[in-house]
Amino acid sequence: QVQLVESGGGSVQAGGSLRLSCLISGSTFTRRCMGWFRQAPGKEREGVATIYSDGTTTYADSVKGRFTISRDNAKTTLYLEMNSLKPEDAAMYYCALNKMIWSSGDYCWTTMTVKQGGNYWGQGTQVTVSS
């Protein structure tokens, strides 16, 4: 059984930093797409960043240069380092693991964001940013 458990959310002031973690169990990390999503009240869930087994990453334009996604295969953990946080970054953050095995990371972003039903999901961790 695949399980994803996020941690690291909290409340920070604008300009601050947070590091989210997602422990993944029940699945291999090989040739898998993983990612972080977020959902603010009244808005749809949106992709933040994705990463493939070979380290290929893709970011939403709104977080480029401020957020960094990474993974530790030995610890089966996904991370999201968030710097220079803005009030508009406030949301529930979810980590996700795509259910399929891929030969390339070229399609991780499209696959995970367009077909969100093809992902396993964590329960979410809340990020609050005050101005």
Backbone as XML, in Angstrom:
<?xml version="1.0"?>
<chain id="A" units="angstrom">
  <residue number="1" name="GLN">
    <atom name="N" x="0.845" y="-1.186" z="0.000"/>
    <atom name="CA" x="0.000" y="0.000" z="0.000"/>
    <atom name="C" x="0.885" y="1.244" z="0.000"/>
  </residue>
  <residue number="2" name="VAL">
    <atom name="N" x="0.639" y="2.113" z="-0.966"/>
    <atom name="CA" x="1.430" y="3.339" z="-1.073"/>
    <atom name="C" x="0.897" y="4.378" z="-0.083"/>
  </residue>
  <residue number="3" name="GLN">
    <atom name="N" x="1.820" y="4.970" z="0.661"/>
    <atom name="CA" x="1.446" y="6.023" z="1.602"/>
    <atom name="C" x="2.394" y="7.205" z="1.450"/>
  </residue>
  <residue number="4" name="LEU">
    <atom name="N" x="1.842" y="8.404" z="1.504"/>
    <atom name="CA" x="2.614" y="9.634" z="1.447"/>
    <atom name="C" x="2.233" y="10.480" z="2.659"/>
  </residue>
  <residue number="5" name="VAL">
    <atom name="N" x="3.244" y="10.889" z="3.406"/>
    <atom name="CA" x="2.989" y="11.664" z="4.617"/>
    <atom name="C" x="3.835" y="12.932" z="4.583"/>
  </residue>
  <residue number="6" name="GLU">
    <atom name="N" x="3.151" y="14.072" z="4.493"/>
    <atom name="CA" x="3.838" y="15.358" z="4.443"/>
    <atom name="C" x="4.080" y="15.901" z="5.843"/>
  </residue>
  <residue number="7" name="SER">
    <atom name="N" x="5.082" y="16.752" z="5.948"/>
    <atom name="CA" x="5.356" y="17.473" z="7.184"/>
    <atom name="C" x="6.118" y="18.740" z="6.844"/>
  </residue>
  <residue number="8" name="GLY">
    <atom name="N" x="6.222" y="19.634" z="7.808"/>
    <atom name="CA" x="7.035" y="20.829" z="7.614"/>
    <atom name="C" x="6.268" y="22.108" z="7.357"/>
  </residue>
  <residue number="9" name="GLY">
    <atom name="N" x="4.962" y="22.004" z="7.224"/>
    <atom name="CA" x="4.189" y="23.214" z="7.021"/>
    <atom name="C" x="4.185" y="24.077" z="8.272"/>
  </residue>
  <residue number="10" name="GLY">
    <atom name="N" x="3.689" y="25.299" z="8.125"/>
    <atom name="CA" x="3.631" y="26.194" z="9.257"/>
    <atom name="C" x="3.290" y="27.591" z="8.826"/>
  </residue>
  <residue number="11" name="SER">
    <atom name="N" x="3.509" y="28.509" z="9.733"/>
    <atom name="CA" x="3.184" y="29.909" z="9.490"/>
    <atom name="C" x="4.465" y="30.735" z="9.502"/>
  </residue>
  <residue number="12" name="VAL">
    <atom name="N" x="4.657" y="31.518" z="8.454"/>
    <atom name="CA" x="5.845" y="32.363" z="8.353"/>
    <atom name="C" x="5.446" y="33.739" z="7.844"/>
  </residue>
  <residue number="13" name="GLN">
    <atom name="N" x="6.334" y="34.675" z="8.028"/>
    <atom name="CA" x="6.120" y="36.001" z="7.469"/>
    <atom name="C" x="6.618" y="36.028" z="6.026"/>
  </residue>
  <residue number="14" name="ALA">
    <atom name="N" x="6.089" y="36.954" z="5.265"/>
    <atom name="CA" x="6.540" y="37.126" z="3.882"/>
    <atom name="C" x="8.051" y="37.315" z="3.852"/>
  </residue>
  <residue number="15" name="GLY">
    <atom name="N" x="8.681" y="36.638" z="2.906"/>
    <atom name="CA" x="10.131" y="36.675" z="2.816"/>
    <atom name="C" x="10.814" y="35.527" z="3.528"/>
  </residue>
  <residue number="16" name="GLY">
    <atom name="N" x="10.046" y="34.804" z="4.326"/>
    <atom name="CA" x="10.605" y="33.693" z="5.082"/>
    <atom name="C" x="10.728" y="32.420" z="4.272"/>
  </residue>
  <residue number="17" name="SER">
    <atom name="N" x="11.161" y="31.367" z="4.955"/>
    <atom name="CA" x="11.414" y="30.086" z="4.291"/>
    <atom name="C" x="10.785" y="28.940" z="5.068"/>
  </residue>
  <residue number="18" name="LEU">
    <atom name="N" x="10.457" y="27.893" z="4.334"/>
    <atom name="CA" x="9.987" y="26.646" z="4.921"/>
    <atom name="C" x="10.507" y="25.494" z="4.079"/>
  </residue>
  <residue number="19" name="ARG">
    <atom name="N" x="10.655" y="24.349" z="4.727"/>
    <atom name="CA" x="11.042" y="23.143" z="4.007"/>
    <atom name="C" x="10.016" y="22.062" z="4.283"/>
  </residue>
  <residue number="20" name="LEU">
    <atom name="N" x="9.355" y="21.629" z="3.241"/>
    <atom name="CA" x="8.378" y="20.566" z="3.347"/>
    <atom name="C" x="9.035" y="19.224" z="3.054"/>
  </residue>
  <residue number="21" name="SER">
    <atom name="N" x="8.581" y="18.199" z="3.750"/>
    <atom name="CA" x="9.061" y="16.836" z="3.520"/>
    <atom name="C" x="7.878" y="15.925" z="3.255"/>
  </residue>
  <residue number="22" name="CYS">
    <atom name="N" x="8.132" y="14.881" z="2.506"/>
    <atom name="CA" x="7.100" y="13.899" z="2.216"/>
    <atom name="C" x="7.738" y="12.519" z="2.242"/>
  </residue>
  <residue number="23" name="LEU">
    <atom name="N" x="7.391" y="11.744" z="3.245"/>
    <atom name="CA" x="7.902" y="10.374" z="3.352"/>
    <atom name="C" x="6.977" y="9.455" z="2.567"/>
  </residue>
  <residue number="24" name="ILE">
    <atom name="N" x="7.574" y="8.712" z="1.633"/>
    <atom name="CA" x="6.795" y="7.834" z="0.769"/>
    <atom name="C" x="7.141" y="6.383" z="1.071"/>
  </residue>
  <residue number="25" name="SER">
    <atom name="N" x="6.147" y="5.586" z="1.298"/>
    <atom name="CA" x="6.364" y="4.174" z="1.561"/>
    <atom name="C" x="5.496" y="3.332" z="0.645"/>
  </residue>
  <residue number="26" name="GLY">
    <atom name="N" x="5.921" y="2.088" z="0.453"/>
    <atom name="CA" x="5.134" y="1.170" z="-0.355"/>
    <atom name="C" x="5.363" y="1.278" z="-1.839"/>
  </residue>
  <residue number="27" name="SER">
    <atom name="N" x="6.401" y="2.026" z="-2.249"/>
    <atom name="CA" x="6.650" y="2.184" z="-3.674"/>
    <atom name="C" x="8.127" y="2.400" z="-3.941"/>
  </residue>
  <residue number="28" name="THR">
    <atom name="N" x="8.575" y="1.935" z="-5.091"/>
    <atom name="CA" x="9.931" y="2.220" z="-5.520"/>
    <atom name="C" x="10.043" y="3.651" z="-6.030"/>
  </residue>
  <residue number="29" name="PHE">
    <atom name="N" x="11.247" y="4.191" z="-5.976"/>
    <atom name="CA" x="11.483" y="5.535" z="-6.499"/>
    <atom name="C" x="11.998" y="5.492" z="-7.942"/>
  </residue>
  <residue number="30" name="THR">
    <atom name="N" x="12.292" y="4.294" z="-8.422"/>
    <atom name="CA" x="12.896" y="4.165" z="-9.742"/>
    <atom name="C" x="11.898" y="4.472" z="-10.855"/>
  </residue>
  <residue number="31" name="ARG">
    <atom name="N" x="12.301" y="5.344" z="-11.777"/>
    <atom name="CA" x="11.520" y="5.712" z="-12.958"/>
    <atom name="C" x="10.133" y="6.206" z="-12.586"/>
  </residue>
  <residue number="32" name="ARG">
    <atom name="N" x="10.079" y="6.993" z="-11.537"/>
    <atom name="CA" x="8.802" y="7.522" z="-11.076"/>
    <atom name="C" x="8.823" y="9.042" z="-11.091"/>
  </residue>
  <residue number="33" name="CYS">
    <atom name="N" x="7.690" y="9.612" z="-11.406"/>
    <atom name="CA" x="7.485" y="11.050" z="-11.308"/>
    <atom name="C" x="6.865" y="11.365" z="-9.945"/>
  </residue>
  <residue number="34" name="MET">
    <atom name="N" x="7.391" y="12.415" z="-9.327"/>
    <atom name="CA" x="6.858" y="12.861" z="-8.049"/>
    <atom name="C" x="6.691" y="14.362" z="-8.106"/>
  </residue>
  <residue number="35" name="GLY">
    <atom name="N" x="5.911" y="14.894" z="-7.197"/>
    <atom name="CA" x="5.736" y="16.327" z="-7.249"/>
    <atom name="C" x="5.043" y="16.912" z="-6.046"/>
  </residue>
  <residue number="36" name="TRP">
    <atom name="N" x="4.990" y="18.225" z="-6.058"/>
    <atom name="CA" x="4.280" y="18.990" z="-5.041"/>
    <atom name="C" x="3.179" y="19.809" z="-5.719"/>
  </residue>
  <residue number="37" name="PHE">
    <atom name="N" x="2.052" y="19.840" z="-5.066"/>
    <atom name="CA" x="0.901" y="20.606" z="-5.521"/>
    <atom name="C" x="0.425" y="21.480" z="-4.368"/>
  </residue>
  <residue number="38" name="ARG">
    <atom name="N" x="-0.408" y="22.444" z="-4.687"/>
    <atom name="CA" x="-0.991" y="23.263" z="-3.625"/>
    <atom name="C" x="-2.405" y="23.676" z="-4.002"/>
  </residue>
  <residue number="39" name="GLN">
    <atom name="N" x="-3.186" y="23.936" z="-2.970"/>
    <atom name="CA" x="-4.557" y="24.380" z="-3.191"/>
    <atom name="C" x="-4.914" y="25.431" z="-2.156"/>
  </residue>
  <residue number="40" name="ALA">
    <atom name="N" x="-5.222" y="26.609" z="-2.651"/>
    <atom name="CA" x="-5.666" y="27.698" z="-1.792"/>
    <atom name="C" x="-7.190" y="27.684" z="-1.729"/>
  </residue>
  <residue number="41" name="PRO">
    <atom name="N" x="-7.768" y="28.251" z="-0.689"/>
    <atom name="CA" x="-9.230" y="28.258" z="-0.559"/>
    <atom name="C" x="-9.895" y="28.879" z="-1.780"/>
  </residue>
  <residue number="42" name="GLY">
    <atom name="N" x="-10.886" y="28.183" z="-2.310"/>
    <atom name="CA" x="-11.622" y="28.689" z="-3.447"/>
    <atom name="C" x="-10.935" y="28.523" z="-4.786"/>
  </residue>
  <residue number="43" name="LYS">
    <atom name="N" x="-9.772" y="27.890" z="-4.781"/>
    <atom name="CA" x="-9.024" y="27.704" z="-6.024"/>
    <atom name="C" x="-8.806" y="26.233" z="-6.299"/>
  </residue>
  <residue number="44" name="GLU">
    <atom name="N" x="-8.494" y="25.937" z="-7.556"/>
    <atom name="CA" x="-8.193" y="24.559" z="-7.923"/>
    <atom name="C" x="-6.788" y="24.179" z="-7.468"/>
  </residue>
  <residue number="45" name="ARG">
    <atom name="N" x="-6.597" y="22.891" z="-7.296"/>
    <atom name="CA" x="-5.268" y="22.413" z="-6.960"/>
    <atom name="C" x="-4.349" y="22.603" z="-8.168"/>
  </residue>
  <residue number="46" name="GLU">
    <atom name="N" x="-3.162" y="23.140" z="-7.914"/>
    <atom name="CA" x="-2.237" y="23.436" z="-9.001"/>
    <atom name="C" x="-0.868" y="22.818" z="-8.744"/>
  </residue>
  <residue number="47" name="GLY">
    <atom name="N" x="-0.182" y="22.509" z="-9.818"/>
    <atom name="CA" x="1.157" y="21.976" z="-9.708"/>
    <atom name="C" x="2.150" y="23.041" z="-9.280"/>
  </residue>
  <residue number="48" name="VAL">
    <atom name="N" x="3.063" y="22.652" z="-8.427"/>
    <atom name="CA" x="4.127" y="23.541" z="-7.969"/>
    <atom name="C" x="5.461" y="23.124" z="-8.590"/>
  </residue>
  <residue number="49" name="ALA">
    <atom name="N" x="5.778" y="21.849" z="-8.476"/>
    <atom name="CA" x="7.036" y="21.344" z="-9.021"/>
    <atom name="C" x="6.962" y="19.833" z="-9.151"/>
  </residue>
  <residue number="50" name="THR">
    <atom name="N" x="7.663" y="19.305" z="-10.141"/>
    <atom name="CA" x="7.769" y="17.858" z="-10.301"/>
    <atom name="C" x="9.229" y="17.471" z="-10.462"/>
  </residue>
  <residue number="51" name="ILE">
    <atom name="N" x="9.508" y="16.200" z="-10.168"/>
    <atom name="CA" x="10.871" y="15.689" z="-10.285"/>
    <atom name="C" x="10.815" y="14.232" z="-10.715"/>
  </residue>
  <residue number="52" name="TYR">
    <atom name="N" x="11.758" y="13.848" z="-11.582"/>
    <atom name="CA" x="11.839" y="12.476" z="-12.060"/>
    <atom name="C" x="13.024" y="11.783" z="-11.387"/>
  </residue>
  <residue number="53" name="SER">
    <atom name="N" x="13.096" y="10.492" z="-11.587"/>
    <atom name="CA" x="14.148" y="9.676" z="-10.971"/>
    <atom name="C" x="15.547" y="10.187" z="-11.280"/>
  </residue>
  <residue number="54" name="ASP">
    <atom name="N" x="15.735" y="10.749" z="-12.477"/>
    <atom name="CA" x="17.075" y="11.206" z="-12.869"/>
    <atom name="C" x="17.356" y="12.632" z="-12.423"/>
  </residue>
  <residue number="55" name="GLY">
    <atom name="N" x="16.417" y="13.200" z="-11.671"/>
    <atom name="CA" x="16.616" y="14.548" z="-11.172"/>
    <atom name="C" x="16.018" y="15.640" z="-12.029"/>
  </residue>
  <residue number="56" name="THR">
    <atom name="N" x="15.420" y="15.283" z="-13.161"/>
    <atom name="CA" x="14.785" y="16.277" z="-14.015"/>
    <atom name="C" x="13.668" y="16.978" z="-13.251"/>
  </residue>
  <residue number="57" name="THR">
    <atom name="N" x="13.705" y="18.294" z="-13.243"/>
    <atom name="CA" x="12.713" y="19.055" z="-12.499"/>
    <atom name="C" x="11.965" y="20.031" z="-13.406"/>
  </residue>
  <residue number="58" name="THR">
    <atom name="N" x="10.754" y="20.342" z="-12.999"/>
    <atom name="CA" x="9.939" y="21.352" z="-13.665"/>
    <atom name="C" x="9.212" y="22.138" z="-12.598"/>
  </residue>
  <residue number="59" name="TYR">
    <atom name="N" x="9.132" y="23.447" z="-12.802"/>
    <atom name="CA" x="8.508" y="24.315" z="-11.813"/>
    <atom name="C" x="7.407" y="25.167" z="-12.453"/>
  </residue>
  <residue number="60" name="ALA">
    <atom name="N" x="6.430" y="25.487" z="-11.646"/>
    <atom name="CA" x="5.453" y="26.485" z="-12.065"/>
    <atom name="C" x="6.164" y="27.829" z="-12.157"/>
  </residue>
  <residue number="61" name="ASP">
    <atom name="N" x="5.745" y="28.645" z="-13.102"/>
    <atom name="CA" x="6.397" y="29.948" z="-13.278"/>
    <atom name="C" x="6.361" y="30.784" z="-12.002"/>
  </residue>
  <residue number="62" name="SER">
    <atom name="N" x="5.309" y="30.639" z="-11.242"/>
    <atom name="CA" x="5.125" y="31.464" z="-10.046"/>
    <atom name="C" x="6.133" y="31.162" z="-8.940"/>
  </residue>
  <residue number="63" name="VAL">
    <atom name="N" x="6.810" y="30.018" z="-9.020"/>
    <atom name="CA" x="7.744" y="29.650" z="-7.942"/>
    <atom name="C" x="9.179" y="29.512" z="-8.426"/>
  </residue>
  <residue number="64" name="LYS">
    <atom name="N" x="9.401" y="29.651" z="-9.710"/>
    <atom name="CA" x="10.756" y="29.505" z="-10.250"/>
    <atom name="C" x="11.717" y="30.474" z="-9.583"/>
  </residue>
  <residue number="65" name="GLY">
    <atom name="N" x="12.873" y="29.954" z="-9.208"/>
    <atom name="CA" x="13.885" y="30.780" z="-8.562"/>
    <atom name="C" x="13.695" y="30.920" z="-7.066"/>
  </residue>
  <residue number="66" name="ARG">
    <atom name="N" x="12.542" y="30.472" z="-6.550"/>
    <atom name="CA" x="12.293" y="30.584" z="-5.106"/>
    <atom name="C" x="12.142" y="29.216" z="-4.447"/>
  </residue>
  <residue number="67" name="PHE">
    <atom name="N" x="11.583" y="28.270" z="-5.161"/>
    <atom name="CA" x="11.346" y="26.926" z="-4.621"/>
    <atom name="C" x="12.302" y="25.930" z="-5.270"/>
  </residue>
  <residue number="68" name="THR">
    <atom name="N" x="12.674" y="24.912" z="-4.493"/>
    <atom name="CA" x="13.518" y="23.842" z="-5.018"/>
    <atom name="C" x="12.959" y="22.498" z="-4.585"/>
  </residue>
  <residue number="69" name="ILE">
    <atom name="N" x="12.689" y="21.639" z="-5.567"/>
    <atom name="CA" x="12.238" y="20.292" z="-5.272"/>
    <atom name="C" x="13.431" y="19.357" z="-5.323"/>
  </residue>
  <residue number="70" name="SER">
    <atom name="N" x="13.445" y="18.403" z="-4.408"/>
    <atom name="CA" x="14.531" y="17.421" z="-4.392"/>
    <atom name="C" x="14.012" y="16.118" z="-3.806"/>
  </residue>
  <residue number="71" name="ARG">
    <atom name="N" x="14.823" y="15.071" z="-3.936"/>
    <atom name="CA" x="14.418" y="13.773" z="-3.423"/>
    <atom name="C" x="15.628" y="13.055" z="-2.867"/>
  </residue>
  <residue number="72" name="ASP">
    <atom name="N" x="15.402" y="12.277" z="-1.852"/>
    <atom name="CA" x="16.440" y="11.441" z="-1.266"/>
    <atom name="C" x="15.971" y="10.006" z="-1.436"/>
  </residue>
  <residue number="73" name="ASN">
    <atom name="N" x="16.540" y="9.320" z="-2.403"/>
    <atom name="CA" x="16.078" y="7.965" z="-2.702"/>
    <atom name="C" x="16.325" y="7.006" z="-1.540"/>
  </residue>
  <residue number="74" name="ALA">
    <atom name="N" x="17.426" y="7.184" z="-0.845"/>
    <atom name="CA" x="17.738" y="6.295" z="0.273"/>
    <atom name="C" x="16.716" y="6.437" z="1.392"/>
  </residue>
  <residue number="75" name="LYS">
    <atom name="N" x="16.246" y="7.663" z="1.580"/>
    <atom name="CA" x="15.272" y="7.912" z="2.639"/>
    <atom name="C" x="13.837" y="7.881" z="2.119"/>
  </residue>
  <residue number="76" name="THR">
    <atom name="N" x="13.678" y="7.621" z="0.839"/>
    <atom name="CA" x="12.367" y="7.624" z="0.165"/>
    <atom name="C" x="11.562" y="8.854" z="0.566"/>
  </residue>
  <residue number="77" name="THR">
    <atom name="N" x="12.225" y="9.990" z="0.481"/>
    <atom name="CA" x="11.603" y="11.244" z="0.914"/>
    <atom name="C" x="11.716" y="12.298" z="-0.178"/>
  </residue>
  <residue number="78" name="LEU">
    <atom name="N" x="10.655" y="13.023" z="-0.349"/>
    <atom name="CA" x="10.575" y="14.130" z="-1.288"/>
    <atom name="C" x="10.588" y="15.416" z="-0.480"/>
  </residue>
  <residue number="79" name="TYR">
    <atom name="N" x="11.265" y="16.441" z="-1.016"/>
    <atom name="CA" x="11.377" y="17.705" z="-0.298"/>
    <atom name="C" x="10.928" y="18.864" z="-1.190"/>
  </residue>
  <residue number="80" name="LEU">
    <atom name="N" x="10.532" y="19.943" z="-0.528"/>
    <atom name="CA" x="10.280" y="21.201" z="-1.228"/>
    <atom name="C" x="10.829" y="22.317" z="-0.349"/>
  </residue>
  <residue number="81" name="GLU">
    <atom name="N" x="11.910" y="22.913" z="-0.813"/>
    <atom name="CA" x="12.501" y="24.057" z="-0.125"/>
    <atom name="C" x="11.852" y="25.306" z="-0.679"/>
  </residue>
  <residue number="82" name="MET">
    <atom name="N" x="11.256" y="26.095" z="0.203"/>
    <atom name="CA" x="10.534" y="27.288" z="-0.227"/>
    <atom name="C" x="11.176" y="28.516" z="0.398"/>
  </residue>
  <residue number="83" name="ASN">
    <atom name="N" x="11.682" y="29.392" z="-0.433"/>
    <atom name="CA" x="12.318" y="30.626" z="0.022"/>
    <atom name="C" x="11.561" y="31.837" z="-0.519"/>
  </residue>
  <residue number="84" name="SER">
    <atom name="N" x="11.829" y="32.974" z="0.087"/>
    <atom name="CA" x="11.192" y="34.231" z="-0.332"/>
    <atom name="C" x="9.678" y="34.061" z="-0.459"/>
  </residue>
  <residue number="85" name="LEU">
    <atom name="N" x="9.087" y="33.489" z="0.539"/>
    <atom name="CA" x="7.659" y="33.195" z="0.488"/>
    <atom name="C" x="6.823" y="34.459" z="0.409"/>
  </residue>
  <residue number="86" name="LYS">
    <atom name="N" x="5.743" y="34.371" z="-0.350"/>
    <atom name="CA" x="4.824" y="35.479" z="-0.542"/>
    <atom name="C" x="3.458" y="35.093" z="0.013"/>
  </residue>
  <residue number="87" name="PRO">
    <atom name="N" x="2.630" y="36.056" z="0.339"/>
    <atom name="CA" x="1.282" y="35.736" z="0.820"/>
    <atom name="C" x="0.504" y="34.864" z="-0.159"/>
  </residue>
  <residue number="88" name="GLU">
    <atom name="N" x="0.748" y="35.021" z="-1.447"/>
    <atom name="CA" x="0.033" y="34.222" z="-2.440"/>
    <atom name="C" x="0.512" y="32.768" z="-2.483"/>
  </residue>
  <residue number="89" name="ASP">
    <atom name="N" x="1.580" y="32.448" z="-1.758"/>
    <atom name="CA" x="2.026" y="31.052" z="-1.660"/>
    <atom name="C" x="1.247" y="30.282" z="-0.598"/>
  </residue>
  <residue number="90" name="ALA">
    <atom name="N" x="0.477" y="30.975" z="0.209"/>
    <atom name="CA" x="-0.286" y="30.319" z="1.264"/>
    <atom name="C" x="-1.292" y="29.343" z="0.666"/>
  </residue>
  <residue number="91" name="ALA">
    <atom name="N" x="-1.273" y="28.122" z="1.164"/>
    <atom name="CA" x="-2.144" y="27.074" z="0.633"/>
    <atom name="C" x="-1.918" y="25.790" z="1.407"/>
  </residue>
  <residue number="92" name="MET">
    <atom name="N" x="-2.747" y="24.802" z="1.112"/>
    <atom name="CA" x="-2.470" y="23.446" z="1.563"/>
    <atom name="C" x="-1.567" y="22.830" z="0.509"/>
  </residue>
  <residue number="93" name="TYR">
    <atom name="N" x="-0.446" y="22.287" z="0.954"/>
    <atom name="CA" x="0.509" y="21.684" z="0.040"/>
    <atom name="C" x="0.421" y="20.164" z="0.122"/>
  </residue>
  <residue number="94" name="TYR">
    <atom name="N" x="0.388" y="19.543" z="-1.057"/>
    <atom name="CA" x="0.274" y="18.098" z="-1.160"/>
    <atom name="C" x="1.455" y="17.529" z="-1.936"/>
  </residue>
  <residue number="95" name="CYS">
    <atom name="N" x="1.986" y="16.423" z="-1.471"/>
    <atom name="CA" x="2.945" y="15.715" z="-2.304"/>
    <atom name="C" x="2.218" y="14.619" z="-3.062"/>
  </residue>
  <residue number="96" name="ALA">
    <atom name="N" x="2.776" y="14.246" z="-4.199"/>
    <atom name="CA" x="2.126" y="13.279" z="-5.068"/>
    <atom name="C" x="3.146" y="12.372" z="-5.725"/>
  </residue>
  <residue number="97" name="LEU">
    <atom name="N" x="2.739" y="11.149" z="-5.959"/>
    <atom name="CA" x="3.540" y="10.149" z="-6.667"/>
    <atom name="C" x="2.702" y="9.626" z="-7.809"/>
  </residue>
  <residue number="98" name="ASN">
    <atom name="N" x="3.210" y="9.738" z="-9.030"/>
    <atom name="CA" x="2.452" y="9.234" z="-10.161"/>
    <atom name="C" x="2.425" y="7.710" z="-10.143"/>
  </residue>
  <residue number="99" name="LYS">
    <atom name="N" x="1.303" y="7.152" z="-10.513"/>
    <atom name="CA" x="1.113" y="5.707" z="-10.418"/>
    <atom name="C" x="1.868" y="4.938" z="-11.490"/>
  </residue>
  <residue number="100" name="MET">
    <atom name="N" x="2.240" y="5.597" z="-12.579"/>
    <atom name="CA" x="2.876" y="4.887" z="-13.679"/>
    <atom name="C" x="4.395" y="4.968" z="-13.603"/>
  </residue>
  <residue number="101" name="ILE">
    <atom name="N" x="5.025" y="4.052" z="-14.327"/>
    <atom name="CA" x="6.476" y="4.061" z="-14.478"/>
    <atom name="C" x="6.801" y="4.670" z="-15.830"/>
  </residue>
  <residue number="102" name="TRP">
    <atom name="N" x="7.753" y="5.590" z="-15.847"/>
    <atom name="CA" x="8.088" y="6.324" z="-17.058"/>
    <atom name="C" x="9.555" y="6.126" z="-17.408"/>
  </residue>
  <residue number="103" name="SER">
    <atom name="N" x="9.845" y="6.158" z="-18.695"/>
    <atom name="CA" x="11.222" y="6.011" z="-19.154"/>
    <atom name="C" x="11.950" y="7.346" z="-19.216"/>
  </residue>
  <residue number="104" name="SER">
    <atom name="N" x="11.204" y="8.428" z="-19.056"/>
    <atom name="CA" x="11.786" y="9.765" z="-19.157"/>
    <atom name="C" x="11.027" y="10.719" z="-18.249"/>
  </residue>
  <residue number="105" name="GLY">
    <atom name="N" x="11.730" y="11.765" z="-17.837"/>
    <atom name="CA" x="11.082" y="12.767" z="-17.010"/>
    <atom name="C" x="10.432" y="13.878" z="-17.806"/>
  </residue>
  <residue number="106" name="ASP">
    <atom name="N" x="10.479" y="13.758" z="-19.137"/>
    <atom name="CA" x="9.959" y="14.822" z="-19.995"/>
    <atom name="C" x="8.461" y="15.064" z="-19.804"/>
  </residue>
  <residue number="107" name="TYR">
    <atom name="N" x="7.767" y="14.042" z="-19.373"/>
    <atom name="CA" x="6.311" y="14.148" z="-19.304"/>
    <atom name="C" x="5.780" y="14.249" z="-17.881"/>
  </residue>
  <residue number="108" name="CYS">
    <atom name="N" x="6.664" y="14.350" z="-16.914"/>
    <atom name="CA" x="6.217" y="14.353" z="-15.519"/>
    <atom name="C" x="5.245" y="15.491" z="-15.242"/>
  </residue>
  <residue number="109" name="TRP">
    <atom name="N" x="5.619" y="16.701" z="-15.645"/>
    <atom name="CA" x="4.770" y="17.849" z="-15.331"/>
    <atom name="C" x="3.394" y="17.710" z="-15.959"/>
  </residue>
  <residue number="110" name="THR">
    <atom name="N" x="3.367" y="17.447" z="-17.237"/>
    <atom name="CA" x="2.090" y="17.337" z="-17.934"/>
    <atom name="C" x="1.254" y="16.193" z="-17.376"/>
  </residue>
  <residue number="111" name="THR">
    <atom name="N" x="1.896" y="15.051" z="-17.193"/>
    <atom name="CA" x="1.172" y="13.883" z="-16.711"/>
    <atom name="C" x="0.586" y="14.124" z="-15.327"/>
  </residue>
  <residue number="112" name="MET">
    <atom name="N" x="1.359" y="14.680" z="-14.447"/>
    <atom name="CA" x="0.904" y="14.813" z="-13.067"/>
    <atom name="C" x="-0.102" y="15.943" z="-12.888"/>
  </residue>
  <residue number="113" name="THR">
    <atom name="N" x="0.031" y="16.996" z="-13.665"/>
    <atom name="CA" x="-0.860" y="18.133" z="-13.471"/>
    <atom name="C" x="-2.167" y="17.999" z="-14.255"/>
  </residue>
  <residue number="114" name="VAL">
    <atom name="N" x="-2.106" y="17.433" z="-15.434"/>
    <atom name="CA" x="-3.314" y="17.315" z="-16.253"/>
    <atom name="C" x="-4.169" y="16.126" z="-15.818"/>
  </residue>
  <residue number="115" name="LYS">
    <atom name="N" x="-3.509" y="15.024" z="-15.520"/>
    <atom name="CA" x="-4.236" y="13.811" z="-15.114"/>
    <atom name="C" x="-3.977" y="13.541" z="-13.639"/>
  </residue>
  <residue number="116" name="GLN">
    <atom name="N" x="-4.537" y="14.392" z="-12.799"/>
    <atom name="CA" x="-4.245" y="14.277" z="-11.369"/>
    <atom name="C" x="-4.816" y="13.006" z="-10.752"/>
  </residue>
  <residue number="117" name="GLY">
    <atom name="N" x="-5.780" y="12.398" z="-11.413"/>
    <atom name="CA" x="-6.315" y="11.131" z="-10.931"/>
    <atom name="C" x="-5.322" y="9.998" z="-11.039"/>
  </residue>
  <residue number="118" name="GLY">
    <atom name="N" x="-4.239" y="10.210" z="-11.766"/>
    <atom name="CA" x="-3.209" y="9.201" z="-11.905"/>
    <atom name="C" x="-2.133" y="9.284" z="-10.843"/>
  </residue>
  <residue number="119" name="ASN">
    <atom name="N" x="-2.348" y="10.064" z="-9.805"/>
    <atom name="CA" x="-1.380" y="10.234" z="-8.732"/>
    <atom name="C" x="-1.877" y="9.648" z="-7.419"/>
  </residue>
  <residue number="120" name="TYR">
    <atom name="N" x="-0.932" y="9.189" z="-6.609"/>
    <atom name="CA" x="-1.198" y="8.953" z="-5.201"/>
    <atom name="C" x="-0.969" y="10.287" z="-4.483"/>
  </residue>
  <residue number="121" name="TRP">
    <atom name="N" x="-1.717" y="10.506" z="-3.400"/>
    <atom name="CA" x="-1.650" y="11.794" z="-2.714"/>
    <atom name="C" x="-1.412" y="11.636" z="-1.219"/>
  </residue>
  <residue number="122" name="GLY">
    <atom name="N" x="-0.727" y="12.633" z="-0.665"/>
    <atom name="CA" x="-0.631" y="12.731" z="0.777"/>
    <atom name="C" x="-1.836" y="13.482" z="1.326"/>
  </residue>
  <residue number="123" name="GLN">
    <atom name="N" x="-1.841" y="13.663" z="2.638"/>
    <atom name="CA" x="-2.984" y="14.303" z="3.282"/>
    <atom name="C" x="-2.869" y="15.822" z="3.286"/>
  </residue>
  <residue number="124" name="GLY">
    <atom name="N" x="-1.681" y="16.326" z="2.979"/>
    <atom name="CA" x="-1.486" y="17.768" z="2.902"/>
    <atom name="C" x="-0.892" y="18.368" z="4.151"/>
  </residue>
  <residue number="125" name="THR">
    <atom name="N" x="-0.200" y="19.476" z="3.965"/>
    <atom name="CA" x="0.352" y="20.237" z="5.082"/>
    <atom name="C" x="0.118" y="21.715" z="4.791"/>
  </residue>
  <residue number="126" name="GLN">
    <atom name="N" x="-0.339" y="22.442" z="5.785"/>
    <atom name="CA" x="-0.767" y="23.826" z="5.596"/>
    <atom name="C" x="0.413" y="24.786" z="5.669"/>
  </residue>
  <residue number="127" name="VAL">
    <atom name="N" x="0.450" y="25.706" z="4.724"/>
    <atom name="CA" x="1.444" y="26.775" z="4.723"/>
    <atom name="C" x="0.700" y="28.107" z="4.777"/>
  </residue>
  <residue number="128" name="THR">
    <atom name="N" x="1.038" y="28.913" z="5.760"/>
    <atom name="CA" x="0.433" y="30.228" z="5.927"/>
    <atom name="C" x="1.532" y="31.278" z="5.844"/>
  </residue>
  <residue number="129" name="VAL">
    <atom name="N" x="1.301" y="32.318" z="5.052"/>
    <atom name="CA" x="2.292" y="33.378" z="4.880"/>
    <atom name="C" x="1.620" y="34.712" z="5.187"/>
  </residue>
  <residue number="130" name="SER">
    <atom name="N" x="2.125" y="35.390" z="6.179"/>
    <atom name="CA" x="1.555" y="36.675" z="6.563"/>
    <atom name="C" x="2.375" y="37.812" z="5.969"/>
  </residue>
  <residue number="131" name="SER">
    <atom name="N" x="1.675" y="38.877" z="5.621"/>
    <atom name="CA" x="2.359" y="40.029" z="4.995"/>
    <atom name="C" x="2.835" y="41.015" z="6.037"/>
  </residue>
</chain>
